[in-house]
Amino acid sequence: MRLILLLCCLCLSNSGIAEARDYHWPMEAPPALTSSFGEYRPRRFHAGIDFKTWGKEGYPVLAVDDGYVWRVRTSPWGYGKVVYIRLKDGRTAVYAHLSGFAPRVKDVVEAEQERRGFYSVNLFFKPNQIQVKHGETLGYSGSTGSGAPHLHFEIRDRSQRPINGLLHGFEVKDTVAPTVQSVALIPMDARSRVSDKADPVTIGVKWRPELKRYVARSAPMIAGRIGVSVKAYDRADASVLSNRIAPYRLRLYVNGGEVFETTYTVFAYNQVNQVELDRNFALKVRGAGIYHNLYRAAGNQLPMYGKYRVGDGVLHAGISTSGRGVALNPGRNRLRVLVEDAAGNRSRVDLEVIVNSVPRVLNARAEFNGGSVRMRARVRDENPETVVVERSSNGGRSWRPVRPLEPDSSGRVRAEFSHVPDAVYRVRARDRFQSEGFQVCAPVPPPESDAKPGLLDCTVRYYPDFAVLKIASKNLLSAAPDVTLRWASNSETASEVIQRSLYGYETVVRFDPDVEGEVAAVLSAVDWKGKRGRSVVRLAQTPVRRRGAVVRSPDGMAEARFSADDVYGPFFGRISAIPGKGSKRLKMVGTRFRFGPEDVPFRRKVEIVLRYPADFGRPERLGIYRLTRGGAWVFVGNRAVRGRPAVAAEVSSFSTYALLLDETPPRVRIQRPEPRAKVSDRRPVLVAAIGDPGSGIRREKDILMLLDGKRLIAEYDPDAGQVKARPRQPIAAGIHKLEVIVTDACGNRARAVRSFTVR
C-alpha cells in the first residue's frame, strides 16, 4: 500500500503538488477514517479527511510538523473551533471541530472574545507570534460545529488548495475494496432515451464472486447523448462496520478503451460549488442518492479529470459526436467502470448497453373505401424486422394479424382489406432487438362537427429545455391525437405523437430559445365512434441565459432574478402556483409556488422574491420557506424588498417555496443552575436549552446570556440545541440572576430568568 501511495505522490509532485513529508500523526487516537477527501456535501466538497474519535472528545491533536499558528477561528457553525498551522514546507494543516485549544492559543482567543463581546472570532497571526514544534499539542478533539465527535483534518498546498491527505503521509490501513451499488444512464437532451425514457435510469448490479466483479442486472437500450454515473462507496479496515467513505478514483471504459477518469487529489475553494456537476444533481433531487458523473458537464472547471475536457465521457449512441465524447455503433456495446480507493483496492462493474432506437409508427389512419378499409401509416426505423397490421373486434383486448406490410424507401406503408364491423386496427413494427412501436386507428363515420372537452387528459413533465406531454384518452381513438404548438411569436408547428399504450400517447415539446412567453399545445382527436375532442395545454417557458433573466409566475406574485454568469448553461425556467398549506406553527400567506426546473444547479445563488398582499399587517414575521421531499418546511430567508410588499431570499437551485408566517417565539429553558440552586463554584457553568421550530436561530447576536445584567460570552451548540457560558472572572458570594433571551429570524423573542446563590 505504501508503494502505491508513494507512486501516487510522485505523480502528484509532477503535476505541481509537492510530495509527502515525514509528518507526525495528527491525533493521539487509534487511526480510523469516518470521511474521505472529496466526499459530497451540499454545494461543496469535503475538503479533508475525518478521523474517528470513537464517540469521545478530548484526544490531543498534534502539530504534524514545525511551523506556526497562522489562523484560529471559533463559531457555532461550520468548523466550530479550528486552528490552522502554517508548516515549514509552506503547506497548511487544519484541525477542526475541536473541543478546546492549547493554553497559548486559548488565552489569545478568550482575550479577543472578551474584547468583542462574542464567542465567534477569526484571528490571523504572524510567523513569530505562536510557533509550534513537530508533535506539539495544539488542542483537543471535539464536536463543535458538528453533530458527532471527530477530527476534521486538512492539508492545504501553498495556494491554500485542499489536497488529499491520504496521499500525503496520513494513510490508514485499508484492505477493503469499494462497493458498487448501481450504475445510472442519463439522457442529456430531448432526443436521447434510455429504455425509451427521457428520465435517468438506474441499473442495479450484482456481485459475481466467480468473476470477481459486479455485473449489471439488465442491458438497457440507449439512443442519443447519454451520460454514465455510478453510485459507490468505500470502507477502511478500522471503521469498516460503521463508516462509508468516498472512492478516490473512477474510470469509465467503452468497448475496452478508457474514455473518462476522475481522481480526487486537489481542488480550489472557489470551485467547491461545482460538486453539483461532479455528482449527478438530477439523481440527487429525485432521491436516488449520490452518483459520480463519469463525464464532464458544461461549466465544470474542476482539476480532477486530467486530459478530459467538457463533453468527454458522453456516449453518442447511434449518432455522430461533435468533437468530444465517444461514438457507439448500433447493437451491443460493453461498458466497464473501475472504482478505486486511495490504497489501490479496486472494484469493477460490467454493463452491456444496446444502441438502438425503438421503432416508431406515426400518422396511422384508416378510412372507409366502399366495403373495405384503406389504411396508411409511416414507420420510422432504419430496418424493421417485421411490420404488420392487426385487427381487434373486442376494443383492443386481443389482436389478430391481418397481413404483413412492406415499408417503401420513405417508411410509408399502405394496405386495403375487407372491413369487419366495430373493428379497430393496429400497425405494429418490431426490430431485431424485439423492440416494438405501434399505433391504433379505426375508420369512423363523419365526426361530430363540434369538438368538446373531456375526451383527452394531459399531464406535463418539464425538463431543462423541453417538456413531455403525456396524453390519455377516455375512449379508444380513431387515430393518434393531433398536437399543434402555437408559439408566442404567432407561429404554429405540428408535434410528433407516439403511442405508448392503447389509451396513452406522448409528444415532446422542445422549447425555442428565441421565443419568450407561453406555448399553447392544442390537442384534438376523434374517438372510434366519431366523438370529437379538443383541449389546450399552456406551457410556460422563459429562457434563462448566461447573460441573465427574470422568471415570473403568471400572476406576478413570484419571480426569480438571474444576473450574468449565475448559471452554467442555458435552460428554461417557469413558476406555477400549486395548492397546499403551511404547518401547525406556520401559516401560509398567499399560495405556494413551484419553481422549475428543480434538477438544474446554479453557478451562483439566485434571488427569489415572493409578494404578499399590500394590506398585510405583519410582514416582519414572514419568511420564504422551502418544501422538502418529506413534506417539511425549511426556512430559506426573509430579506424585505425595499419599496415593495415582498420578501426575498437566495437559493442555489429551484424547488417549491411559500411565504409562511412565524409568530411562535423560540423555546428557552435554563438547565443549570437548577431552581433555587446554591453553588460553591465561583465560576459556575451556566446552561440553557434553546430552539425554534420555525425560522430558526440564525445569528449569534440573537442569543443573549446575561449574568446580573452583564453579557456573557455564550457558546451555542446548534446540534445539541444548547447554549452555555462560564464567567471569565470569579463572581462574588450572594444571589445572582441569570437571564437568557433568544430571538428567531423573524423577530420573535423568548426570555427565561433564574436566580441562584453562590456560597
Secondary structure, DSSP 8 states (H G I E B T S, - for coil): -HHHHHHHHHHHHHTT---------SBSS---EEE-TT-EETTEE--SEEEE-TT----EEE-SSSEEEEEEEE-SSTT-EEEEEEETTS-EEEEEEEEEE-HHHHHHHHHHHHHHTSS-EEEE--TTTSEE-TT-EEEEEB-TTSSS-EEEEEEE-TTS-EE-GGGTT---------EEEEEEEEE-STT-EETTBSS-EEEEEEEETTTTEEEES---EEEEEEEEEEEEEB--GGGTTT--B--SEEEEEETTEEEEEEE-SB--GGGGGGHHHHBTHHHHHTT----EESS--TT---S-STT--TTTT-EEESS--SSSSEEE-SEEEEEEEEEE-TTS-EEEEEEEEEE----EEEEEEEEEETTEEEEEEEEE-SS-SEEEEEEESSTTSS-EEEEE----TTSEEEEEEE--TT-EEEEEEE-TT--EEEEEE---SS--SS-BTTSEEEEEEE-SSEEEEEEEESS-BSS--EEEEE-TTS-EEEE-EEE-SSSEEEEEEE--TT--S-EEEEEEEEBTTS-EEEEEEEE--EEEBTTBEEEE-TTSSEEEEE-TT-SSS-EEEEEEEE-----SSEEEEEEEEEEE-TT---SS-EEEEEE--TT-S-GGGEEEEEE-TTS-EEEEE-EE-TTSSEEEEEESS--EEEEEEE----EEEEEES-TT-EE--SS--EEEEEE-SSS----GGGEEEEETTEE---EEETTTTEEEE--SS---SEEEEEEEEEE-TTS-EEEEEEEEEE-
